[in-house]
Amino acid sequence: MRKIIVSNFVSLDGFFEGANKELDWHNADEEFHEYAIGQLNDVDAILFGRITYQMMAAYWTTSHAAATDPVITGLMNSKNKIVLSGTLDKVDWNNSNLIKENIAEEITKRKHQDGKDMIIFGSGSIVSFFSPLGLIDEYRIIVNPVILGKGNLLFKGIHERLKLKLIKTKTFNSGNVMLCYEHA
């Protein structure tokens, strides 16, 4: 069965984006870049909510992205993208599919299909929706050495405790620390 993996940067105080959705605090150097390439090579689908999908599509389809980072641009553009949104009517980024209804059921079906794992970048609303349903198999939380003071929490509206087990860590030279968890 395919796994769903969450991979997100967070600040030391737990925010995955700033109060105005800014991401300029992300600490991504060449070492992290190599890690990101490996991570993308290990999956065959990316799950997005509407906001993250629109932001990613607006960036990764540009000539600037292709010139600045051709490897990740190629991977992002070639991967299957599953967009979970009740408000979008269509998705135009290549290899994108829209799921508007019965999201949990549709994702559960896809987990049982053949293929590599699926990954979520950003998309805090999807992470918060999937977590209590047990749809996320692995959490890769990359703690950045910054305190934002305010922003948007990665886990919102979760009302019951979810016990996790640390399965691996990775320390980056930049000061980032990846904490990798699965359900306990």
N, C-alpha and C positions, 0 to 999 in steps of 0.2 A: 504494500500500500504506500502511496506517495505521502510524504509529509508536507505540512505547511510550516514554513519557517518565517519568523518575524526577524528582521534585521534593521535595527534603528539606532541612530545616534541619540543619546540623551545627555543633558547637562548633569552635573553633579547633584543639582537640586531637582532632577526628575522631569525636566521639560524636553519634549522632542522637537519643539519649534518655539521661537520667541512669541511674545504677545501679539505681534503683527505678522505672524507666520514666517518671520525671518529665519534663515538658515546660515547666515554669514559667520556664525560661530563654529560651524563644523570644522573639525580638525582632521583634515584628510591630506596626508603626505604621500610620497611615492610608495612607502611600505604599505600603507593602507590601500593605495591604488592597486597594488599587486594582489592583496587579499580580496578586494572587490572583484577583480577579474576572475579569480578562482571561484568565488562564491557564485558569480553569474554563470560560469561554466558548469556548475553542479546542479543547476535548475533548468527547467524548460518552460516555466510560466511565472509571470509576475502578477500578483493580485493588487489591484488599486481601488481606492475609493475615488469619487469624482474629482475632488480637489487635487489630490496628488497626481492622478492621471493627467489632468489638464496641465498642471505645472510641468510634469516630466515630458509630456508630448511637446509642449511649447519649447522646451530646451533641447531634448535629444534629437529633434528633427532639423536642427539648424546647422548651417555650414560652420558656424563658430564651434559647436560641439564636435563636429567631425574633424575640424582642424586642430582643436585643442586636445581632444582625447579620442582618437579614431577607434581604438580597441573597444572601449566601453560603449562608445556610440554605436558601433556595429552590433555589439551584443544586445544593447537595449532595444535597438530597432528590429533585431531578428527574433527575439524571444516572443512567445505567445503572451499576450496581455489580457487578463480577465478583469473587466471593469464592473464593479458592483455599485450600481446607482439607480435610485428610483426616479431621478430627475433628468438624466441624460436621455436623449432619444436616439443618438447614434454616436459611434466612436470611429474616428478616421485614421488614427495612427495604425500603421501596418501591423497585421497579426493581432488585432484587438477584437475582443468579443465582449458584448454587453450582457450582463445579467441584471434584470430589473426586479424580478419577483422570486420568491421561494429561494432566497440566497443561501441559507444554511443547507437546504436539501440539495441544491445544485452543486455546491462546493463539496458536500459529502460524496456525491456521485463522482466528481472529478478526482477526489482523493483515491477512489477505488479503481480508477482507470490506469492503464499502463503508462509509464513515463517517469521522468525524473521528478524531483521534489518541486514544490511551488514556494515562492517567497513573497513576502510583503515588505515593501519599503514605505516609510511614512504611514499615511492612511490610518491615523490614530482612531478614527471612528470604526474602521474595520477591525483593528486589533481589539478594541474595547468590546465590540459585538461578538467576535469569535472566541475570545478568551473564556468567558463563563460557559460557553457551549462546548468547550473541549476540542474545538477545531484546530487550535494551534498546537503543534507537536514540539516545537523548539523555539525558544526565545534567545536571540543573539542581540544583547543589549550592549552597545558600545558607549561606555561612559567617557565623555570628553572632559578635560580638566578646565571646566569653566562653570561658574555659578551665574545663572541668568537673572535670578531674582523674581522674574515673572515670565509667564509663557503658557503654553498649552501642554497639559500632562498627556503622556502616552496612554495611560490607563484611566479613563473617565467612566464614571457611572457603574463601576463594578462594585456590587454590594455584598458579595460573599468572598471569603478568603479562598485563594487558589494556592495550594501548596506546590512548590517547585523544588527541583533538585538540581544543584550545580553539577554540570557534566564536563565542562572544560572552561578554561580561561586563556586569554592571550593578551599579553602586554605589548603595546606598540611603542617604538622609540619616541613617538610624538607625545606620549603621556596618556593616550587613550588606553582603556582596558576593556576588552570584550569579556562579558560574562554570558555564558551559554547555559541555559536551563531547559529542562524538560519537566513534565508533570511528575510529582513525587509518587 
